[in-house]
């Protein structure tokens, strides 16, 4: 079989890779592409679990035909209705008109809304079982991870969790599909970027979902994007637990700044250098106008320290920093140390929004005395900027 991957004797990965799309959800950069994962269980009855984004449906349907070898599809299980997973439903129904679509009550409403589908529907509820013959499937609802109809499917027979967007990752699958075939460092980073930007707001709901999964035994976790997890299952569940509780993974500091003419960047470099002199080894410095916000958010999720700088822009915070602060407020960032610095010329205001964010956010500790530089940093500013770095470094080093 061409480009079809066996997970077990009768369970197949039939996903597709998208290396052409520039942005995910028309927002998040896809420098390394993305996979759309769909799965097939070929038993006495055949079940497909989710589909793929419409633009890749041609290769997808070819894979299904090759696996089925003349058999029909009995069930399409819809874990999630977002179009990157439901985009080929109409094409599947056209080729297999007797297919029964399985979903929960909210799924059924969205099927009508997106595709005007109202027939051949099977509504399932929490904990119900669907028999395919040898394979017995059960279902659990995980609302707002990250849509209200989101659910997961568990194959009790082969102990496979079809986890929907949970444990998913950006990045196309370049030959390898299973975690043990891949450079896991890359996919862990892309999984964090995926989580922090797509799911990050819904930490409480993720915690509820993890509790539902706690008593299940997994041989494989099969998400809707990215690698199939086998050897790294405990590791990725641990990461999801940390991320959803907004706990940092590592000691380190993110320095992010907004600048028009490079003067705020000079202050950022002074701070970063002092952090290194104080023994901080994980330092990430970002120009908020140059680096896409998704990468910055991912690193903020990773590290304990965050130092934010802004030039004054029309008596307020620089727009790129303002947008970042807005996202951090929306997602409820906590368990972080935050420091602030800025620059101004004829008017201040650049640091105001940063200080307000740090002072008004629960679980955020403002570290050091914020310092606003007039025009460009001079010798007298160096000590104050370096003091911010020293106090942040001390806090990081005190962490267990």
N, C-alpha and C positions, 0 to 999 in steps of 0.2 A: 504494500500500500504506500502511496506517495504522500509524504509529509503528514502522515497520520500517526499519532503516538499512542501506544498502548499504556494505560495506567495499570490495568489488571487484564485478565483473560478476556473480559467482556466489557471493559470500560475504556473509552478512548477520549483523548484530547483532540478536538476538531477545530481548534481556534485558528485565527488569522493574525498576521502582522501588518501593521500600518506604519510604513516609513515615509509616507508622502504628506500626511497632514502636518501642518506647522504648529497647530495649537490644539490642546485638549479642551473641550468645551469652549473653544474659540478664545481661551484665556491663557492656559498654562503651556509654556514651550515644550515641544516634544523633540528635543535635540537628538535623542536616541530612539525615537518612535514609541509605539505602544502596541501591546497585543490585546486582541479581543478574544477571550477564552470561552469556548463552548464545549460541551461534553456530550458524549453519546453512550448510553448503556444498551447493549444489544443482548437482550434476554428473550424469554418467550414473548414478551412484549418489549417494544423499543421505546426508549425515552430519550429525548434531547433536553439538555439543561441549558437554558438561555441560548441566544443566537449571537450575532455579531453586528457591528456597525455596517450600515447599508453599502458603503463604498467598497467593502471587501466581500460582498455576499456571493460573487461568482465562484471564487475559489472555495468558499465555504460549502456551497451546495454540491460541488464536485466531490468533496471529501465525504459528504453524507451518502451520496449515491454509491461511492466506491465501498464504503463500509456495509451498507444495507444489502447490496448485491440482489436487488429485486424485492426486498422486504419493505413493508410500509412502516411509517412511524405511528405509534399509538398515542404517545403523549409528548407535548412540549411543556416543560416545567419552566415557569417564568419566575425567577427569583427577584428580578428587578426590571422595571419598565423603562428606565432611562434609555434613550435611543441608541447609545453605543452598545447596548446589550439586546435591545428588542428590534433593532433596525431591519433584520431580515425575516421578521415574522410573516409579513404578507407574502414574500417570495416562497417561504416554506409552506404556507397554506395553499398557495397556488399549485405547487407540485404534489402536495400530499393533502388533498382536500378533506380527508376523514380524520385528520389529526385532532386530538382533544387537547385543549389548552388548560393547564393546571396552574391555578394561582389563588391568592387569598381575595377577600372581598374588595380590598382597595385596588388590587391588581386588575380586577374585572372592570372597575370604573375607568381606570386609565387605558385599558385595551380599547374601550369604546371611544375615549377621548382622542387617542393618538391614531387609531387605525379603523375605527368604526366596526370593531369585531364584537359580536353579541351572541354568536352561536358556537356550539361544540365546546362549552366551557365547563370545567370542573372546579368548583370552589372547595378549597381545603382549609382546615383550621389547625391551630396549634396542636402538635402532637399526633395528628392523624397519620395513618400509614397507607402507603400505596404499594401494592405488590406488582412486580413485573415478572414474577416467576421465582427464580432463585433470589433475586435482589428485592429487598424490602426497604422502601424509602420512608423517612419521616421528615417532618417540617417544623421549623421554629420561626416565629416572627421576630425580626430585629428592627422595629420601626425607627426611622431617622438615623439609620446607619447605611445610607444617609438620606433615603427617601421614606415616606410614610408606609409604603407597601413592601419595603425590603424584607426578604426572608432568606433563610438558608435551608438547604436540602442535605440530609444525612443518609448515606447508604450504609445501613446496619450490617449488610452482608460483607462488604469489603472494607468497612470502616473508613469510608471516604467522606470528607466534609466538602460540599460545594458551597463555598463561603460567600458568594456574591462579591461585593466590592471590598469586604473585610479581608485584610491581609494582601490586598492588591498593590500593584506597583506600576509606575511608568517604566518605559523601556521595552522595545521589541525583544522577542526571543530569538536570538541570533544562532539558531541551530540547537542549542540546549533548551530544554523545556523544564526539566527537574532541577531542583536547587543544587544537587550534587554534580550537575554538569556545567555549572555556571560560575562566574566570578561573583560571589555573594556580596562582597563589599559594595559593588556597583548597585545591585538590586536593593540592598538594605537602604542605601542613600536615597534611591528613587522611591522606595516604599515610604520612607519618612517624608519625602517631598509630596508624594501622593496623599499621605494621611494628613499632614499639616495643612494642606491647601484644600482638599476635597472633603475630608471627614472631620477636621480639627475642631469645629464648633460643637460637635456632638459627643464630647467625652463621656458625659453621664450615660448616654444611650449605649456607647461602646462598652462601658463597664457592665451594664445590664446584660448585654449580649454575651460578654465573656463569662458571666455567671451561669448563663444557660448552657454554655459549652463545657463548663468545668468538669462535668461527670462523664463526658463522652470520650471514647478511645479513638484516636486517629492514626491511621496508617499514612494518609495523605490529606493535605488541605489543598483544595483546588479553587483558587480565586478567579474572578472574572477578568483580571489583568495581571500580567507578570508571571513569575515562575510557579510551578506546582511545588509545594513544600513537602518534604519528607524528612530529611536529616535535620533540618533547621526548625522543626515545628515548635519545640520549647522556646527557642530563641526568639522567634517572631511573635509568639504569644506574649512573652515577657516584654518585648518592645511595645506592643499594642497596649499592654497594661500600663506601662510607664507613660506613653504618649497621651493616653486618654485621661490619666490623672495629672497631666501637665508636669510630670517629673522629668528633669533633664537626664540624659544618658551619661554625659561626660562632664568632667571639669574643663572649663574653657570659657572664652569670652568672644562674643560677636561685637565688633565695632562697625556701626553703620551710620552713614552721614549723607546729608544733602548739601550740595555746594553748587554755586553758579560759576565762580571764577577760580576755584581751587584753594581758597583760603581756609575753608572748613576742613578740606582734605589735609592741609598741613597740620592742623590740630589733631586730626585722627591719627596721622602718622607718628606724631610725638607721643600720643597715648599708647599706641600699639608697640612702639619701641620700648617704652618703659615697662609695659606688661611683660615683654620678653626678658628684659633685664631682671624683673622680679620673679622669674621662673615659670611663667605661664607658657606652656608649650602649644596649646591649642588656641590659636588666635585667628579669627576670620574677619577680614576688613572688607567692607562693601560700600561702593558708591551706589546709593539707592536709585539714581537715575540711570545707571549703566547695567546693573545686575537685576534681572527680573525678580520681582517680589517673591515668587515661589521658591527660589533658591535661598533667599534670605530667611524666609519663614522656616524652611527646613532646618537651617543651622541654628536659628533661635530655639527651635524645639529640642535641638541636640544639647546645647550648652547652657550652663547655669548663669553666666554673666552676660549682660547686655549693656553696651555703652552707645548712646544715640546722640548724634550731633546734627545741628541744623543751622544754616544761615537764616537771617531774617529775610522774609519775602513778603512784601506788602504788609509789613508790621505783624506778620504771623509766621507759622512754621512752613518750611519749604514743602511744596506739594507732594513730592515723592515720599518724604518722611511722614507727612500728614496722612497719606494713604496707608502707609505701613502701620502707624499708630491706630488708625481706624480699624484695621483688620485685627490687630492684637487685642483691642478692646472688645470687638465682636466675639472673638474666640475665647475671651476670658483668661488671657495669659496670667499665670501665677507661678509661685515657687522659683522666682528669679531675682537676682540682684540687678538693679538698673542704675546707671549714671547718665548725666546729661552734660553736654557742652554745646557751644554755638559761636556764631560770629554775627556782628552787626556793623552798620556804618551810620547812616543818617537816622535809623530807627531800629529799635530792638524788636523782640517778639518771637524770634526763632526758637528759643529754648522754652517758651511758655507752655506750649502744648506737650512737650516731653515731660516737663516737671509735673504738669497736671495729670498726665497719664500715670506716672510713677506714684504720685501721692494719693491718687484716687482709686487705684487698682488694688483689690484685696489680694494678698499673697505676693505683692511686689515690695521689695525693700529698696529705697533710694539710698545709694552708697556715695559718699563723698559730697563735697560742695560743688554744685554746678558752676561752670565758669563760662562767661560770655566774653569773647575776644573782640576788641574794637578793630575792625578792618582786617588785620592780618596778625598772626601771633608774633610777639616780640619776646625778648629775653625775659621780661617780667611776667609773661604769660606761661612760660615753660614750666615753672615750678608748680603753678596751680593745675595745669593740665596733667603733669606727671603725678601730682598728688591724687588725682582721680584714679589714675592707673594703679598707684600703690595701694590705695584703700580697696579697690576692686580685687587686686591680686591677693591681698591678705584675706579677704572674705572667701575667695575661691580655695585658697590653700587650707583654710580652716575646715572646709567641708570634709566629712568622713569619706 
